[in-house]
Amino acid sequence: MEWCIKILHERKIESGYGDSVVRRLSADLKERYPKMGVSPHQLWNMMKFYERYAGHDEKVLRSVALLPWSHNLLLLSKGLNDEATL
């Protein structure tokens, strides 16, 4: 799954312009992995998470990896820096 998010990030897919790309990717993933069920909204959230934490301090990465997804979404919505996130 990470490779999908990395591709979206590298191609600078943004909301509005990239909505159809993300919807298509979601449909393709649902077809290939029917039990996973990844919505376009979830893909956008995954991309935000990737952009926020890719290449960051190991301590921060380990910390957010321990949190439930809902907590990570809350942290993302607050726009905190690394220190505040920890």
C-alpha positions as CSV (number, residue, x, y, z in Angstrom):
1,M,0.0,0.0,0.0
2,E,2.9,2.4,0.8
3,W,4.0,2.3,-2.9
4,C,0.5,3.6,-4.0
5,I,0.8,6.5,-1.6
6,K,4.4,7.2,-2.6
7,I,3.4,7.4,-6.3
8,L,0.5,9.8,-5.5
9,H,2.9,12.0,-3.6
10,E,5.7,11.9,-6.2
11,R,3.2,12.8,-9.0
12,K,2.0,15.7,-6.9
13,I,-1.6,14.5,-7.0
14,E,-3.8,17.1,-5.3
15,S,-7.4,17.3,-4.3
16,G,-9.5,18.6,-7.2
17,Y,-7.1,17.9,-10.0
18,G,-6.3,14.3,-8.8
19,D,-9.7,13.3,-7.5
20,S,-10.4,11.0,-10.5
21,V,-7.0,9.4,-10.2
22,V,-7.6,8.7,-6.5
23,R,-11.1,7.3,-7.2
24,R,-9.7,5.0,-9.9
25,L,-6.9,3.8,-7.6
26,S,-9.5,3.1,-4.8
27,A,-11.6,1.1,-7.2
28,D,-8.6,-0.8,-8.5
29,L,-7.5,-1.6,-4.9
30,K,-11.0,-2.7,-3.9
31,E,-11.1,-5.1,-7.0
32,R,-7.6,-6.5,-6.2
33,Y,-8.0,-6.6,-2.4
34,P,-11.8,-6.9,-1.7
35,K,-11.3,-7.4,2.0
36,M,-9.2,-4.2,2.4
37,G,-11.8,-1.7,1.1
38,V,-9.8,1.5,0.7
39,S,-12.0,4.6,0.0
40,P,-10.7,7.7,-1.8
41,H,-11.0,9.6,1.5
42,Q,-8.8,7.0,3.2
43,L,-6.2,7.3,0.4
44,W,-6.1,11.1,0.8
45,N,-5.6,10.6,4.6
46,M,-2.8,8.1,3.9
47,M,-1.1,10.6,1.6
48,K,-1.3,13.3,4.2
49,F,0.2,10.9,6.7
50,Y,3.0,10.0,4.3
51,E,3.8,13.6,3.4
52,R,3.8,14.6,7.1
53,Y,6.2,11.8,8.3
54,A,8.3,10.6,5.4
55,G,11.9,11.1,6.2
56,H,11.3,12.4,9.7
57,D,13.2,11.6,12.9
58,E,13.2,7.9,13.9
59,K,11.8,8.7,17.3
60,V,8.7,10.4,15.7
61,L,8.2,7.6,13.3
62,R,8.3,5.0,16.1
63,S,5.9,7.0,18.2
64,V,3.2,7.5,15.5
65,A,3.5,3.9,14.5
66,L,2.3,2.9,17.9
67,L,-0.8,5.0,17.7
68,P,-4.2,3.9,16.4
69,W,-5.0,5.4,13.0
70,S,-7.8,7.6,14.5
71,H,-5.2,9.2,16.8
72,N,-2.9,9.8,13.9
73,L,-5.7,11.5,12.0
74,L,-6.3,13.8,14.9
75,L,-2.7,14.7,15.1
76,L,-2.6,15.5,11.4
77,S,-5.7,17.7,11.7
78,K,-4.0,19.8,14.3
79,G,-0.9,20.5,12.1
80,L,1.6,19.9,15.0
81,N,5.3,20.0,14.7
82,D,7.5,17.0,15.7
83,E,8.0,18.2,19.2
84,A,4.3,18.8,19.9
85,T,3.5,15.5,18.2
86,L,5.8,13.6,20.6
